[in-house]
């Protein structure tokens, strides 16, 4: 919620596959009154990330500010050998998908 306020966000996106109801309840119980977007992952992380990865490859995405932890995860994450889920990277994919206005499974041109 702090990041939501700091960045004047429009919504918080929560993935419902793993404890989505609990995540929403936690936010509401903490007093969050903003918009919550519930998403359900029907594809694996790698497949969801492909359209976003293409945007980076095309030079259509730029980062501004202190995103060192995210950028390190982007550079170091190897799906076949990773021992834990790439939390920041996964959040980026959901956010970029939502910002595209095309929803989950979006195709970017």
C-alpha positions in Angstrom: 0.0 0.0 0.0 2.9 2.3 0.6 4.1 2.0 -3.0 0.6 2.5 -4.2 0.4 5.8 -2.3 4.0 6.9 -3.2 3.5 6.3 -6.9 -0.1 7.5 -7.0 -1.1 4.2 -8.6 -4.6 3.5 -10.0 -4.8 -0.1 -8.7 -3.1 -3.0 -7.1 -3.0 -6.2 -9.1 -3.2 -9.5 -7.2 -2.8 -13.0 -8.6 -5.6 -15.2 -7.4 -4.0 -18.6 -8.1 -2.1 -18.6 -4.8 -4.0 -17.0 -1.9 -5.7 -14.2 -3.9 -8.7 -14.0 -1.5 -6.3 -13.7 1.4 -4.3 -11.0 -0.3 -7.4 -8.9 -1.0 -8.7 -9.5 2.5 -5.4 -8.4 4.0 -5.4 -5.2 1.9 -9.0 -4.4 2.8 -8.4 -5.1 6.5 -5.5 -2.7 6.4 -7.8 0.0 5.2 -7.0 -0.1 1.5 -9.9 1.5 -0.4 -8.4 1.6 -3.9 -9.1 -0.5 -6.9 -7.9 -4.2 -6.8 -7.5 -6.0 -10.1 -7.7 -9.8 -9.7 -5.8 -11.9 -12.3 -5.6 -15.6 -12.7 -2.5 -17.1 -14.3 -3.6 -19.6 -16.9 -0.2 -19.7 -18.5 3.3 -20.2 -17.0 5.5 -17.3 -16.1 7.7 -17.8 -19.2 4.8 -17.7 -21.6 3.3 -14.6 -19.9 6.6 -12.8 -20.0 7.3 -13.3 -23.8 5.3 -10.3 -25.1 6.9 -8.1 -22.4 10.3 -9.4 -23.2 9.7 -8.5 -26.8 9.0 -4.9 -25.9 12.4 -4.7 -24.1 14.1 -6.3 -27.1 12.5 -3.6 -29.4 13.7 -0.8 -27.1 10.2 0.2 -26.3 10.6 0.0 -22.5 12.7 2.3 -20.3 13.1 2.4 -16.6 13.4 5.6 -14.6 14.4 5.8 -11.0 15.7 3.3 -8.5 14.7 -0.1 -9.9 17.9 -1.9 -9.1 16.3 -4.9 -7.4 14.0 -5.5 -10.4 16.7 -4.9 -12.9 19.1 -7.3 -11.2 16.3 -9.9 -11.2 15.7 -9.3 -14.9 19.4 -9.9 -15.7 20.0 -12.8 -13.4 16.8 -14.9 -13.7 17.3 -18.1 -15.6 14.0 -20.1 -15.7 15.5 -23.5 -16.0 17.8 -23.1 -13.0 15.9 -20.7 -10.7 15.2 -22.0 -7.2 12.6 -19.4 -6.3 9.9 -17.4 -8.1 11.0 -14.1 -9.7 8.6 -11.9 -7.6 9.6 -8.5 -9.0 9.8 -9.8 -12.6 6.4 -11.5 -12.3 4.9 -8.3 -10.9 6.4 -6.3 -13.8 4.8 -8.7 -16.3 1.4 -8.3 -14.7 1.7 -4.6 -14.5 2.9 -4.2 -18.1 0.1 -6.4 -19.3 -2.5 -4.3 -17.4 -1.0 -1.0 -18.6 -1.3 -2.2 -22.2 -5.0 -2.1 -21.8 -5.3 -5.5 -23.4 -5.4 -7.8 -20.3 -3.8 -11.1 -19.7 -2.6 -12.8 -22.8 -2.2 -9.5 -24.6 -0.3 -9.3 -27.9 1.8 -6.2 -28.2 2.6 -4.5 -31.6 
